[in-house]
């Protein structure tokens, strides 16, 4: 309200949109001005189309009794309607960086009248490759402006960039940086990579799920997981950057209505998913950026509700898990469902999938038949002798390796 620059840090789902939208609406109502052709007074940037649309909906909901003119500028849809909506000027423009620059290049919008610039999900937006677009946009807006930067996390590199963009900012942190929501029950399941699809299906069938959001690292992976779940009789759909805007909106609408209870998404697409009643978040692929984990599990346990976050972690992803635990300063409870466990923790249990169990039984049966044929005349003594002979060969091989000075597999 005092027009100071602000860095706001808070857990996902705690109301950051209201934190900047309500004071800005108040300032617009207190100081009404005639619209400037192709101009805007408040510019809000966000990384995804869905998040931009939700921010605009929030402005319209909070300001429904005010005469506030708003517009949306996002990719994936025709520019013509957006150009027409900006022609007479607006009070609030919510945009994604790429589409906004397209409109600037075609002279459909002017940014020289911006009084306040808001960067929502600032860390992710700058980290997703928008940093050059942000610089171009900042060069277009007035130097004398208010800048508000909101995020759930603020890595050092992003904070340094913000220091150049903001003037003497006030930092408001209502929770520790990179803290996870208190009401999220977190679990890790150690798995073999090939067994992930089967274990995911088993987890979804065992859990009592209202709505479940599953994260994958790639767009192709999201489609593949959704297909596997559908084949297993679990209604699921995918959302990612390769989907058209119409497809993404239809999938999200079905997810909100509860027609589809399982949604598979990539990180970029999931930034705009603010859906009530998400009871479970599943990390099918562990994120390789620790801060991303905070954003992912923040999709559940929103607005005081409780939620469950389950992560499937294979051997190659253990380093990612260590980075995540270091960031959030929490040791996440772990269970082990690997088929081949060399070392068991006290109280843990070996879980072997059906295919692996059948394979082992087949091999054991074949070995028994082979030994039976070779030792039919000598009975058990012949089998014991063969086993002793094999043991001697292994001991001899180990002795040779020790003399040479290397071990098997080195």
Rosetta blueprint (number, residue, H / E / L):
1 X L
2 X L
3 X L
4 X L
5 X L
6 X E
7 X E
8 X E
9 X E
10 X L
11 X L
12 X L
13 X L
14 X L
15 X L
16 X H
17 X H
18 X H
19 X H
20 X H
21 X H
22 X H
23 X H
24 X H
25 X H
26 X H
27 X H
28 X H
29 X H
30 X H
31 X L
32 X L
33 X L
34 X L
35 X L
36 X L
37 X L
38 X L
39 X L
40 X E
41 X E
42 X E
43 X E
44 X E
45 X E
46 X L
47 X L
48 X L
49 X H
50 X H
51 X H
52 X H
53 X H
54 X H
55 X H
56 X H
57 X H
58 X H
59 X H
60 X H
61 X H
62 X H
63 X L
64 X L
65 X L
66 X L
67 X L
68 X L
69 X L
70 X E
71 X E
72 X E
73 X E
74 X L
75 X L
76 X L
77 X L
78 X L
79 X H
80 X H
81 X H
82 X H
83 X H
84 X H
85 X H
86 X H
87 X L
88 X L
89 X L
90 X E
91 X E
92 X E
93 X E
94 X E
95 X E
96 X L
97 X H
98 X H
99 X H
100 X H
101 X H
102 X H
103 X H
104 X H
105 X H
106 X L
107 X L
108 X L
109 X L
110 X L
111 X L
112 X L
113 X L
114 X L
115 X L
116 X E
117 X E
118 X E
119 X E
120 X E
121 X L
122 X H
123 X H
124 X H
125 X H
126 X H
127 X H
128 X H
129 X H
130 X H
131 X H
132 X H
133 X H
134 X H
135 X H
136 X H
137 X H
138 X H
139 X H
140 X H
141 X L
142 X L
143 X L
144 X L
145 X L
146 X E
147 X E
148 X E
149 X E
150 X E
151 X E
152 X L
153 X L
154 X L
155 X L
156 X H
157 X H
158 X H
159 X H
160 X H
161 X H
162 X H
163 X H
164 X H
165 X H
166 X L
167 X L
168 X L
169 X L
170 X E
171 X E
172 X E
173 X E
174 X L
175 X L
176 X L
177 X L
178 X L
179 X L
180 X L
181 X L
182 X L
183 X L
184 X E
185 X E
186 X E
187 X E
188 X E
189 X E
190 X E
191 X L
192 X L
193 X H
194 X H
195 X H
196 X H
197 X H
198 X H
199 X H
200 X H
201 X H
202 X H
203 X H
204 X H
205 X H
206 X H
207 X L
208 X L
209 X L
210 X L
211 X L
212 X E
213 X E
214 X E
215 X E
216 X L
217 X L
218 X L
219 X H
220 X H
221 X H
222 X H
223 X H
224 X H
225 X H
226 X H
227 X H
228 X H
229 X H
230 X H
231 X H
232 X L
233 X L
234 X L
235 X L
236 X E
237 X E
238 X E
239 X E
240 X L
241 X L
242 X L
243 X L
244 X L
245 X H
246 X H
247 X H
248 X H
249 X H
250 X H
251 X H
252 X H
253 X H
254 X H
255 X H
256 X H
257 X H
258 X L
259 X L
260 X L
261 X L
262 X E
263 X E
264 X E
265 X E
266 X L
267 X H
268 X H
269 X H
270 X H
271 X L
272 X L
273 X L
274 X L
275 X L
276 X L
277 X L
278 X L
279 X L
280 X E
281 X E
282 X E
283 X E
284 X L
285 X L
286 X L
287 X L
288 X L
289 X L
290 X H
291 X H
292 X H
293 X H
294 X H
295 X H
296 X H
297 X H
298 X L
299 X L
300 X L
301 X L
302 X L
303 X L
304 X L
305 X L
306 X L
307 X E
308 X E
309 X E
310 X E
311 X E
312 X E
313 X E
314 X L
315 X H
316 X H
317 X H
318 X H
319 X H
320 X H
321 X H
322 X H
323 X H
324 X H
325 X H
326 X H
327 X H
328 X H
329 X L
330 X L
331 X L
332 X L
333 X L
334 X E
335 X E
336 X E
337 X L
338 X L
339 X L
340 X L
341 X L
342 X L
343 X L
344 X L
345 X L
346 X L
347 X L
348 X L
349 X L
350 X L
351 X L
352 X L
353 X L
354 X H
355 X H
356 X H
357 X H
358 X H
359 X H
360 X H
361 X H
362 X H
363 X H
364 X H
365 X H
366 X H
367 X H
368 X H
369 X H
370 X H
371 X H
372 X H
373 X H
374 X H
375 X L
376 X L
377 X L
378 X L
379 X L
380 X H
381 X H
382 X H
383 X H
384 X H
385 X H
386 X H
387 X H
388 X H
389 X H
390 X H
391 X H
392 X H
393 X H
394 X H
395 X H
396 X H
397 X H
398 X H
399 X H
400 X H
401 X H
402 X H
403 X H
404 X H
405 X L
406 X L
407 X L
408 X L
409 X L
410 X L
